[in-house]
Amino acid sequence: MQYAQAMPPVWGNRLHVSDMRHPRDVSGLPAAKSHCYDVVEALPRSLAMRKALTLLIALLFANLALAQNKPLACQVDASAGLKWKNGRWRLADFGDRKFVLVLSGDTLTKESVASTFPVPELSDKSLAPWTSCSTDNVRGEIRCWVMQDYLLIFNPNSNHGGTSMMSGATEGNIKYRDSIAVEAFTCQPY
């Protein structure tokens, strides 16, 4: 008899809706478990929805991690080029030098790229306003131009890159021309 009293009234083969407890009604549960019950109910029930939610959360954290600036200590491995001397181009070695690039997300900061190129006539000004970078997602490379005269290419996967300074080749001044140079460099996080 007690079992029959615990069951909701039945009309025909159907339960009466007013006698059924709502799934979110936790009034009969202890207070400590009501919060847990709500959290469990809020989770997606299907496996596909859970996987999609997990992937979405992982992408969110990955984007947050990429948004941080990562400084890289770089050193020129080899350099070569030409210097204009006495009205002729002469082979020149530009030596090794060190510089810092800052990786920010999937690109480099304009300030770090601009400071990579020594431009004596503009040493007191920032070249960042004349710097632009783009990312080649197919090759995984970042290409940056400074004043459209200087090019830097960097691959953040291999931490290798190169620079070129070619504008001196097009100048018409016989007495003075900018050097033409290429450099290969390697970077490492610090």
VMD Tcl script that draws the C-alpha trace (Angstrom):
set ca {
  {0.00 0.00 0.00}
  {2.82 2.40 0.73}
  {4.19 1.83 -2.78}
  {0.90 2.76 -4.35}
  {0.74 6.00 -2.35}
  {4.21 7.07 -3.46}
  {3.32 6.78 -7.15}
  {1.71 9.79 -8.84}
  {-1.92 9.32 -9.89}
  {-2.36 7.68 -13.29}
  {-5.21 8.42 -15.70}
  {-5.28 5.74 -18.30}
  {-1.67 5.04 -19.27}
  {-0.41 8.59 -18.69}
  {0.93 10.40 -15.66}
  {-0.72 13.64 -14.74}
  {1.74 16.48 -15.45}
  {0.81 18.48 -12.35}
  {1.91 15.61 -10.13}
  {5.40 15.19 -11.66}
  {8.37 16.94 -10.11}
  {10.29 19.32 -12.41}
  {13.88 18.12 -13.09}
  {15.29 21.41 -11.74}
  {13.24 21.18 -8.53}
  {15.87 20.35 -5.93}
  {13.81 21.27 -2.91}
  {13.85 17.69 -1.67}
  {17.66 17.39 -1.93}
  {20.07 18.45 0.79}
  {21.39 22.01 0.35}
  {24.99 20.88 -0.26}
  {23.99 18.77 -3.26}
  {21.62 21.23 -4.94}
  {24.50 23.23 -6.48}
  {26.13 20.06 -7.81}
  {22.84 18.96 -9.30}
  {22.51 22.28 -11.17}
  {26.06 22.07 -12.53}
  {25.55 18.53 -13.77}
  {22.26 19.51 -15.39}
  {23.93 22.50 -17.09}
  {26.51 20.31 -18.88}
  {25.66 19.18 -22.40}
  {24.31 15.66 -22.43}
  {25.56 14.49 -25.84}
  {29.15 13.43 -26.39}
  {29.42 15.62 -29.50}
  {28.37 18.69 -27.55}
  {30.87 17.92 -24.79}
  {33.68 17.52 -27.34}
  {32.71 20.79 -29.04}
  {32.64 22.59 -25.69}
  {36.05 21.15 -24.75}
  {37.51 22.23 -28.11}
  {36.06 25.74 -27.71}
  {37.59 26.11 -24.23}
  {40.97 24.81 -25.48}
  {40.96 27.31 -28.36}
  {40.13 30.14 -25.98}
  {43.09 29.32 -23.73}
  {45.38 28.84 -26.74}
  {44.46 32.31 -28.04}
  {45.10 33.83 -24.63}
  {48.52 32.19 -24.52}
  {49.38 33.41 -28.02}
  {48.40 36.97 -27.21}
  {51.32 37.34 -24.81}
  {54.51 39.01 -26.00}
  {57.48 36.66 -26.20}
  {60.90 38.31 -26.50}
  {63.49 36.50 -28.59}
  {67.25 37.03 -28.41}
  {68.59 36.99 -31.96}
  {72.09 36.86 -33.37}
  {73.30 37.19 -36.94}
  {74.91 33.91 -38.07}
  {76.30 35.26 -41.34}
  {76.13 38.50 -43.33}
  {77.38 39.69 -46.66}
  {76.89 42.59 -48.95}
  {78.30 45.50 -50.87}
  {79.51 48.93 -49.80}
  {79.88 51.88 -52.15}
  {83.49 53.10 -52.06}
  {85.24 55.47 -54.46}
  {82.44 55.20 -57.04}
  {82.39 51.37 -57.05}
  {80.71 48.55 -55.20}
  {83.06 46.59 -52.93}
  {82.41 43.27 -51.19}
  {81.86 43.77 -47.48}
  {81.32 41.73 -44.36}
  {78.92 43.38 -41.96}
  {79.90 41.25 -38.98}
  {77.74 39.64 -36.39}
  {75.29 41.63 -34.33}
  {72.65 40.94 -31.73}
  {69.10 42.25 -31.52}
  {65.75 41.45 -29.91}
  {62.54 40.53 -31.72}
  {59.24 40.38 -29.86}
  {56.73 37.77 -31.00}
  {53.16 38.87 -30.31}
  {50.54 36.31 -31.28}
  {51.24 35.33 -34.88}
  {53.29 38.42 -35.77}
  {56.21 40.52 -34.58}
  {55.86 43.88 -32.87}
  {56.59 46.82 -35.16}
  {58.92 48.39 -32.60}
  {61.15 45.32 -32.38}
  {61.34 44.95 -36.17}
  {62.07 48.65 -36.70}
  {64.93 48.57 -34.18}
  {66.52 45.64 -36.05}
  {67.71 47.85 -38.92}
  {70.39 50.43 -38.17}
  {69.45 53.61 -40.04}
  {71.95 56.29 -38.94}
  {70.08 59.23 -40.43}
  {66.97 58.30 -38.44}
  {68.62 57.10 -35.22}
  {66.71 59.60 -33.07}
  {63.27 58.60 -34.46}
  {61.25 55.43 -34.23}
  {60.73 53.61 -37.52}
  {57.70 51.74 -36.13}
  {55.18 54.03 -37.92}
  {56.79 53.01 -41.24}
  {56.83 49.30 -40.40}
  {54.27 46.73 -41.54}
  {54.15 42.97 -41.03}
  {52.09 40.17 -42.52}
  {51.90 36.47 -41.72}
  {52.04 33.80 -44.40}
  {49.95 31.03 -42.85}
  {50.89 28.54 -45.58}
  {54.66 28.78 -45.07}
  {54.45 29.84 -41.42}
  {56.59 32.93 -42.03}
  {56.28 36.51 -40.89}
  {57.36 39.18 -43.39}
  {58.01 42.73 -42.25}
  {58.95 45.82 -44.24}
  {60.49 48.95 -42.78}
  {60.11 52.06 -44.93}
  {59.60 49.68 -47.91}
  {63.42 49.50 -48.13}
  {64.26 46.88 -45.53}
  {62.81 43.36 -45.38}
  {62.82 40.92 -42.47}
  {61.55 37.34 -42.82}
  {61.15 35.18 -39.72}
  {59.81 31.67 -39.12}
  {58.64 31.31 -35.48}
  {58.55 27.50 -35.80}
  {62.25 27.19 -36.62}
  {63.38 30.49 -34.98}
  {65.41 31.31 -38.11}
  {65.17 34.38 -40.27}
  {66.87 36.78 -42.59}
  {67.07 40.45 -43.46}
  {67.82 42.32 -46.64}
  {68.65 45.97 -47.28}
  {68.55 46.67 -51.01}
  {67.60 50.33 -51.46}
  {71.20 51.43 -52.01}
  {71.23 49.70 -55.40}
  {68.70 52.14 -56.85}
  {70.18 55.43 -55.64}
  {71.56 57.76 -58.28}
  {74.13 59.56 -56.14}
  {77.63 58.74 -57.38}
  {79.35 59.93 -54.18}
  {77.20 58.08 -51.63}
  {74.94 55.03 -51.71}
  {73.47 52.96 -48.91}
  {75.04 49.55 -48.43}
  {73.37 46.49 -49.83}
  {73.29 43.66 -47.30}
  {71.74 40.30 -46.46}
  {71.85 38.56 -43.11}
  {70.84 35.17 -41.78}
  {69.97 35.01 -38.08}
  {68.84 32.63 -35.37}
  {66.72 33.47 -32.32}
  {65.96 31.81 -29.02}
  {63.49 32.69 -26.27}
  {64.88 34.38 -23.17}
}
mol new
graphics top color blue
foreach p $ca { graphics top sphere $p radius 0.5 }
foreach p [lrange $ca 0 end-1] q [lrange $ca 1 end] { graphics top cylinder $p $q radius 0.2 }
display resetview
